[in-house]
Amino acid sequence: MKQIRIAFAALFIIPILALSPLYAFLPAAFMKGEAKDRYLRRCGHFIGSSICFFLGVRVHVDGQENVPDGGNICYMSNHQSMLDIASFVGPARLWASVIVKAEIKKVPVINMWCTALDCVYIERKSPHDSIKAIFRGVEKLKEGGNMLIYPEGTRSKSGAIGEMKNGSLKLATRAKATIVPVTVKGMRAGLELIKNFKIVDAYVSIGEPIPTADLDDEAIKGLDQVVYGAIAKRYEELPGQN
C-alpha cells in the first residue's frame, strides 16, 4: 500500500518539480531584486503544498501571526519527516535558509531550489565543516536572512521529540537573532509510515518569537529550556499521535 500511494503521488510531484526550471527559474531570470524573490517564493509555496496534497497530507497551520516582520529570524523546529521542509515552505508559507548535506549539490533541480533558499551546505562527516557551517549561518542571519534549524540534528525515528543539541542556539545568539519555535506533529504518517489511502492530518504550529539581542549571560544559559520547552509543550497540546 505504501509503495502504491507514493507511486501515485510521484506521478504528479515529479513533473511539478521537473518542470520548475521552466515555470519558476526561467521567468525569474528576467526579474530582479524583491520581485524575483517573491516570485520564487510563490513557486516554492506551490511546490511544497503540492507535495503534501498529493501525498494526502492535510497540514493544519497555526500561529502565523507570530512571525516577526523583517529578517534575522531563526526558526527552530523538531524534525519528524522528510515532509517537514515541504510543509514549512508550502502550507506554512515560510521561507528560510536550511543547512543541507553537501551531496544535494549534485541533485538536479533540487540544487536549484537550495540555491533559491540560499542553503548552507555541510559535509556531515567533517566536524570542522560543521563549525564552518554554523559561522556561515550566523553571517546569513546578521545580513538579515532567515534560517531554519533542526536542533535534534536528524529526523526522529519514533516521531517523538528527540534530544536537542544546544549548539544550535549559539547560531541564533551569536547573530542576536529572534528565535521562532516551530512544532511539527503527524508528518511521519504522511510518508514514512503510510498505511492506506486515507487523508493524514498533520500540524505545524508557529510559536511566539523569542528575541535574543538583549539577553544577558544568565538568560542565555537557560535559553534551551525556554525554546525546547515551548516546542515540547506545544507538541503535547497538538492532537494526534507521533
Backbone hydrogen bonds in HBPLUS format (Angstrom, degrees):
<---DONOR---> <-ACCEPTOR-->    atom                        ^
c    i                          cat <-CA-CA->   ^        H-A-AA   ^      H-
h    n   atom  resd res      DA  || num        DHA   H-A  angle D-A-AA Bond
n    s   type  num  typ     dist DA aas  dist angle  dist       angle   num
A0005-ARG N   A0001-MET O   2.96 MM   4  6.19 164.9  1.98 154.6 158.1     1
A0006-ILE N   A0002-LYS O   3.00 MM   4  6.19 165.6  2.02 154.2 158.2     2
A0007-ALA N   A0003-GLN O   2.89 MM   4  5.97 155.8  1.95 142.9 150.3     3
A0008-PHE N   A0004-ILE O   2.91 MM   4  6.10 155.3  1.97 147.6 154.2     4
A0009-ALA N   A0005-ARG O   2.99 MM   4  6.24 163.5  2.02 148.6 152.8     5
A0010-ALA N   A0006-ILE O   2.83 MM   4  6.00 151.8  1.91 146.4 154.9     6
A0011-LEU N   A0007-ALA O   3.23 MM   4  6.49 135.3  2.44 140.1 149.4     7
A0011-LEU N   A0008-PHE O   3.22 MM   3  5.42 136.7  2.42  99.9 110.8     8
A0012-PHE N   A0009-ALA O   3.06 MM   3  5.66 149.4  2.15 113.5 121.5     9
A0013-ILE N   A0009-ALA O   2.90 MM   4  6.08 170.0  1.91 155.3 158.7    10
A0014-ILE N   A0010-ALA O   3.07 MM   4  5.42 160.3  2.11 130.4 136.5    11
A0016-ILE N   A0012-PHE O   3.27 MM   4  6.42 159.3  2.32 145.2 151.3    12
A0017-LEU N   A0013-ILE O   2.96 MM   4  6.24 158.2  2.01 156.8 162.3    13
A0018-ALA N   A0014-ILE O   2.73 MM   4  5.83 170.5  1.74 159.1 162.5    14
A0019-LEU N   A0015-PRO O   2.89 MM   4  5.79 152.3  1.96 146.2 151.2    15
A0020-SER N   A0017-LEU O   3.08 MM   3  5.23 154.5  2.15 105.2 113.2    16
A0022-LEU N   A0019-LEU O   2.89 MM   3  5.49 139.1  2.06 116.4 127.4    17
A0023-TYR N   A0019-LEU O   3.20 MM   4  6.60 160.1  2.24 153.2 158.4    18
A0024-ALA N   A0020-SER O   2.76 MM   4  5.11 144.2  1.89 139.3 146.2    19
A0025-PHE N   A0020-SER O   3.24 MM   5  6.76 150.8  2.33 144.4 153.0    20
A0026-LEU N   A0021-PRO O   2.86 MM   5  5.98 131.8  2.09 140.1 153.5    21
A0028-ALA N   A0024-ALA O   3.15 MM   4  6.19 153.5  2.23 141.3 149.4    22
A0029-ALA N   A0025-PHE O   3.02 MM   4  6.07 131.2  2.26 137.5 147.5    23
A0029-ALA N   A0026-LEU O   3.18 MM   3  5.27 137.5  2.37  99.3 110.6    24
A0030-PHE N   A0027-PRO O   3.04 MM   3  5.66 156.8  2.10 114.8 121.5    25
A0031-MET N   A0028-ALA O   2.98 MM   3  5.05 162.9  2.01 110.6 113.6    26
A0036-LYS N   A0032-LYS O   3.40 MM   4  5.13 157.4  2.46 108.3 112.1    27
A0037-ASP N   A0033-GLY O   3.16 MM   4  6.51 162.4  2.19 150.1 155.2    28
A0038-ARG N   A0034-GLU O   2.82 MM   4  5.98 165.3  1.84 154.4 158.1    29
A0039-TYR N   A0035-ALA O   3.06 MM   4  6.19 157.6  2.11 143.0 149.0    30
A0040-LEU N   A0036-LYS O   3.03 MM   4  6.26 166.9  2.04 155.6 158.6    31
A0041-ARG N   A0037-ASP O   2.93 MM   4  6.09 151.7  2.01 146.8 155.4    32
A0042-ARG N   A0038-ARG O   2.99 MM   4  6.23 157.8  2.04 147.7 153.0    33
A0043-CYS N   A0039-TYR O   3.05 MM   4  6.37 158.0  2.10 148.7 154.6    34
A0044-GLY N   A0040-LEU O   2.81 MM   4  6.01 152.7  1.89 144.6 152.9    35
A0045-HIS N   A0041-ARG O   2.76 MM   4  6.02 158.3  1.80 155.6 160.9    36
A0046-PHE N   A0042-ARG O   3.01 MM   4  6.22 154.6  2.07 142.7 149.6    37
A0047-ILE N   A0043-CYS O   2.97 MM   4  6.27 157.6  2.02 149.1 154.5    38
A0048-GLY N   A0044-GLY O   2.93 MM   4  6.13 173.4  1.93 157.1 158.8    39
A0049-SER N   A0045-HIS O   2.97 MM   4  6.04 163.6  2.00 148.1 153.1    40
A0050-SER N   A0046-PHE O   2.90 MM   4  5.99 150.5  1.98 142.7 151.5    41
A0051-ILE N   A0047-ILE O   2.96 MM   4  6.21 156.5  2.01 154.3 159.4    42
A0052-CYS N   A0048-GLY O   3.28 MM   4  6.56 165.1  2.30 147.5 150.4    43
A0053-PHE N   A0049-SER O   2.88 MM   4  6.05 160.4  1.92 148.5 154.9    44
A0054-PHE N   A0050-SER O   2.93 MM   4  6.03 176.5  1.93 157.3 157.5    45
A0055-LEU N   A0051-ILE O   3.21 MM   4  6.23 135.0  2.42 138.2 149.1    46
A0057-VAL N   A0052-CYS O   2.82 MM   5  5.02 165.9  1.84 159.3 154.3    47
A0056-GLY N   A0053-PHE O   2.93 MM   3  5.12 154.0  2.00 105.6 113.4    48
A0200-VAL N   A0056-GLY O   2.78 MM 144  6.07 171.1  1.79 167.0 170.1    49
A0058-ARG N   A0200-VAL O   2.66 MM 142  5.87 166.8  1.68 167.3 172.3    50
A0202-ALA N   A0058-ARG O   3.02 MM 144  6.11 166.5  2.04 142.6 145.0    51
A0060-HIS N   A0202-ALA O   2.80 MM 142  6.15 169.8  1.81 154.0 155.0    52
A0204-VAL N   A0060-HIS O   2.90 MM 144  6.22 161.1  1.94 159.7 160.0    53
A0062-ASP N   A0204-VAL O   3.12 MM 142  6.67 152.1  2.20 155.2 162.1    54
A0206-ILE N   A0062-ASP O   2.90 MM 144  6.18 172.9  1.90 151.2 153.1    55
A0066-ASN N   A0063-GLY O   2.83 MM   3  5.43 162.7  1.86 119.7 125.6    56
A0067-VAL N   A0064-GLN O   3.26 MM   3  5.68 168.1  2.28 111.3 114.9    57
A0072-ASN N   A0145-GLY O   2.97 MM  73  5.26 132.6  2.20 118.6 130.7    58
A0178-THR N   A0072-ASN O   3.03 MM 106  6.43 166.3  2.05 159.9 160.7    59
A0147-MET N   A0073-ILE O   2.94 MM  74  6.45 156.0  2.00 156.9 164.6    60
A0074-CYS N   A0178-THR O   2.85 MM 104  5.98 166.8  1.87 146.2 150.1    61
A0180-VAL N   A0074-CYS O   3.00 MM 106  6.13 158.1  2.04 134.1 137.8    62
A0075-TYR N   A0147-MET O   2.73 MM  72  6.05 151.8  1.81 175.0 169.1    63
A0149-ILE N   A0075-TYR O   2.77 MM  74  6.05 168.0  1.79 163.6 167.0    64
A0076-MET N   A0180-VAL O   3.07 MM 104  6.18 159.2  2.12 135.8 140.3    65
A0182-VAL N   A0076-MET O   2.74 MM 106  5.78 157.7  1.79 152.7 149.8    66
A0077-SER N   A0149-ILE O   3.04 MM  72  6.45 161.8  2.07 166.2 172.0    67
A0156-SER N   A0079-HIS O   2.89 MM  77  6.15 161.4  1.92 149.5 152.4    68
A0084-ASP N   A0081-SER O   3.15 MM   3  5.44 167.5  2.17 109.6 113.4    69
A0087-SER N   A0083-LEU O   2.90 MM   4  6.16 156.5  1.96 159.9 166.0    70
A0088-PHE N   A0084-ASP O   2.96 MM   4  6.17 140.6  2.12 140.3 151.9    71
A0089-VAL N   A0085-ILE O   2.98 MM   4  6.24 167.0  2.00 160.3 159.8    72
A0090-GLY N   A0086-ALA O   2.84 MM   4  5.57 136.8  2.03 135.2 148.1    73
A0092-ALA N   A0087-SER O   3.02 MM   5  6.13 164.3  2.04 166.7 171.8    74
A0094-LEU N   A0088-PHE O   2.99 MM   6  5.71 162.6  2.02 152.9 154.8    75
A0093-ARG N   A0090-GLY O   2.96 MM   3  5.16 141.4  2.11 108.2 120.1    76
A0097-SER N   A0146-ASN O   2.90 MM  49  6.05 163.6  1.92 140.3 136.9    77
A0148-LEU N   A0097-SER O   2.74 MM  51  5.98 152.6  1.81 175.6 174.6    78
A0120-VAL N   A0098-VAL O   2.95 MM  22  6.09 154.5  2.01 134.0 142.4    79
A0100-VAL N   A0120-VAL O   2.84 MM  20  6.19 153.8  1.91 153.3 162.1    80
A0122-ILE N   A0100-VAL O   2.91 MM  22  6.09 137.4  2.09 157.2 165.7    81
A0104-ILE N   A0101-LYS O   3.06 MM   3  5.83 159.9  2.10 121.0 126.1    82
A0102-ALA N   A0122-ILE O   2.97 MM  20  5.19 141.1  2.13 141.2 135.4    83
A0105-LYS N   A0102-ALA O   3.09 MM   3  5.85 160.1  2.13 119.5 124.6    84
A0106-LYS N   A0103-GLU O   3.04 MM   3  5.84 161.3  2.08 121.5 126.0    85
A0107-VAL N   A0104-ILE O   2.99 MM   3  5.26 166.1  2.01 114.6 119.2    86
A0111-ASN N   A0107-VAL O   2.97 MM   4  5.72 154.2  2.04 168.0 170.0    87
A0110-ILE N   A0108-PRO O   2.67 MM   2  5.49 144.9  1.78 105.0  94.2    88
A0112-MET N   A0109-VAL O   2.97 MM   3  4.99 126.7  2.26  95.3 110.2    89
A0113-TRP N   A0109-VAL O   3.12 MM   4  6.57 149.6  2.22 149.8 157.2    90
A0114-CYS N   A0110-ILE O   2.94 MM   4  6.28 145.3  2.06 146.3 157.0    91
A0115-THR N   A0111-ASN O   3.06 MM   4  6.26 145.9  2.18 136.3 144.4    92
A0116-ALA N   A0112-MET O   3.01 MM   4  6.35 149.9  2.10 140.2 148.7    93
A0117-LEU N   A0113-TRP O   2.91 MM   4  6.15 146.6  2.02 142.4 150.9    94
A0119-CYS N   A0114-CYS O   2.90 MM   5  5.27 173.0  1.90 155.1 157.4    95
A0118-ASP N   A0115-THR O   2.97 MM   3  4.75 144.7  2.10  94.5 105.7    96
A0126-SER N   A0123-GLU O   2.97 MM   3  5.54 163.3  2.00 121.1 126.4    97
A0129-ASP N   A0126-SER O   3.09 MM   3  5.23 118.4  2.49  98.8 113.3    98
A0130-SER N   A0126-SER O   3.06 MM   4  6.41 144.0  2.20 146.8 157.5    99
A0131-ILE N   A0127-PRO O   3.20 MM   4  6.54 150.9  2.29 146.5 152.3   100
A0132-LYS N   A0128-HIS O   3.11 MM   4  6.44 156.1  2.16 144.0 150.9   101
A0133-ALA N   A0129-ASP O   2.86 MM   4  6.06 146.9  1.97 143.9 152.7   102
A0134-ILE N   A0130-SER O   3.17 MM   4  6.47 147.7  2.27 141.5 148.8   103
A0135-PHE N   A0131-ILE O   3.16 MM   4  6.55 157.9  2.22 149.0 154.2   104
A0136-ARG N   A0132-LYS O   2.93 MM   4  6.23 150.4  2.02 145.9 154.6   105
A0137-GLY N   A0133-ALA O   2.92 MM   4  6.15 150.5  2.01 143.6 151.8   106
A0138-VAL N   A0134-ILE O   2.88 MM   4  6.20 149.6  1.97 147.0 155.8   107
A0139-GLU N   A0135-PHE O   3.01 MM   4  6.27 158.8  2.06 146.8 151.4   108
A0140-LYS N   A0136-ARG O   3.07 MM   4  6.34 154.6  2.13 144.5 151.1   109
A0141-LEU N   A0137-GLY O   3.07 MM   4  6.33 158.4  2.12 148.5 153.7   110
A0142-LYS N   A0138-VAL O   2.91 MM   4  6.17 163.5  1.93 153.5 158.4   111
A0143-GLU N   A0139-GLU O   2.96 MM   4  6.13 142.1  2.10 143.5 153.4   112
A0145-GLY N   A0140-LYS O   2.83 MM   5  5.22 151.3  1.92 157.9 150.7   113
A0144-GLY N   A0141-LEU O   2.88 MM   3  5.16 159.2  1.92 112.2 117.1   114
A0153-GLY N   A0150-TYR O   2.93 MM   3  5.70 154.4  2.00 124.0 131.2   115
A0165-LYS N   A0151-PRO O   2.93 MM  14  5.36 174.2  1.93 130.0 129.0   116
A0168-SER N   A0165-LYS O   3.29 MM   3  6.22 161.1  2.33 122.8 125.8   117
A0169-LEU N   A0166-ASN O   2.94 MM   3  5.52 140.9  2.10 114.6 124.4   118
A0170-LYS N   A0167-GLY O   3.15 MM   3  5.39 133.0  2.38 100.6 112.4   119
A0172-ALA N   A0169-LEU O   3.05 MM   3  5.28 119.2  2.43 100.1 114.2   120
A0173-THR N   A0169-LEU O   2.89 MM   4  6.19 169.1  1.90 161.1 164.1   121
A0174-ARG N   A0170-LYS O   2.89 MM   4  5.73 162.6  1.92 146.2 150.9   122
A0177-ALA N   A0172-ALA O   2.93 MM   5  5.10 168.2  1.94 153.0 152.8   123
A0176-LYS N   A0173-THR O   3.08 MM   3  4.72 151.7  2.17  93.1 101.7   124
A0179-ILE N   A0210-ILE O   2.94 MM  31  4.95 160.0  1.98 139.4 132.8   125
A0210-ILE N   A0179-ILE O   2.66 MM  31  4.95 154.6  1.72 151.8 160.2   126
A0207-GLY N   A0181-PRO O   2.72 MM  26  5.05 168.4  1.73 168.5 167.0   127
A0183-THR N   A0205-SER O   2.84 MM  22  5.06 166.7  1.86 148.9 152.7   128
A0205-SER N   A0183-THR O   2.84 MM  22  5.06 164.8  1.86 149.7 155.0   129
A0185-LYS N   A0203-TYR O   3.01 MM  18  5.15 154.6  2.08 142.7 145.4   130
A0203-TYR N   A0185-LYS O   2.79 MM  18  5.15 159.7  1.83 158.5 163.5   131
A0190-GLY N   A0187-MET O   2.88 MM   3  5.38 153.5  1.95 114.5 123.2   132
A0191-LEU N   A0188-ARG O   3.17 MM   3  5.51 162.2  2.21 109.7 115.0   133
A0193-LEU N   A0188-ARG O   2.71 MM   5  5.59 162.8  1.74 155.4 149.6   134
A0194-ILE N   A0191-LEU O   3.45 MM   3  5.33 163.3  2.48 111.7 108.2   135
A0215-LEU N   A0212-THR O   3.29 MM   3  5.33 171.7  2.30 110.6 112.7   136
A0220-ILE N   A0216-ASP O   2.99 MM   4  6.27 154.3  2.06 154.8 162.8   137
A0221-LYS N   A0217-ASP O   3.04 MM   4  6.28 148.6  2.14 144.8 152.5   138
A0223-LEU N   A0220-ILE O   3.12 MM   3  4.89 161.9  2.15 101.1 106.2   139
A0226-VAL N   A0223-LEU O   3.07 MM   3  5.06 119.5  2.46  94.4 109.8   140
A0227-VAL N   A0223-LEU O   2.91 MM   4  6.18 171.5  1.92 165.5 165.2   141
A0228-TYR N   A0224-ASP O   2.88 MM   4  5.72 152.7  1.96 146.2 152.7   142
A0229-GLY N   A0225-GLN O   2.94 MM   4  5.18 131.4  2.18 113.7 127.4   143
A0230-ALA N   A0226-VAL O   3.07 MM   4  6.09 146.0  2.19 132.7 140.5   144
A0231-ILE N   A0227-VAL O   3.16 MM   4  6.53 154.9  2.23 147.9 154.4   145
A0232-ALA N   A0228-TYR O   2.91 MM   4  6.08 168.2  1.93 149.3 152.8   146
A0233-LYS N   A0229-GLY O   2.90 MM   4  5.93 158.5  1.94 145.2 151.5   147
A0234-ARG N   A0230-ALA O   3.10 MM   4  6.17 164.0  2.13 142.4 146.8   148
A0235-TYR N   A0231-ILE O   2.93 MM   4  6.07 149.1  2.03 145.0 154.4   149
A0236-GLU N   A0232-ALA O   3.17 MM   4  6.44 153.1  2.25 146.1 151.0   150
A0237-GLU N   A0233-LYS O   3.18 MM   4  6.47 140.7  2.35 139.9 150.9   151
A0237-GLU N   A0234-ARG O   3.08 MM   3  4.93 122.9  2.42  91.3 106.5   152
A0238-LEU N   A0234-ARG O   3.01 MM   4  6.23 142.3  2.16 151.1 159.4   153
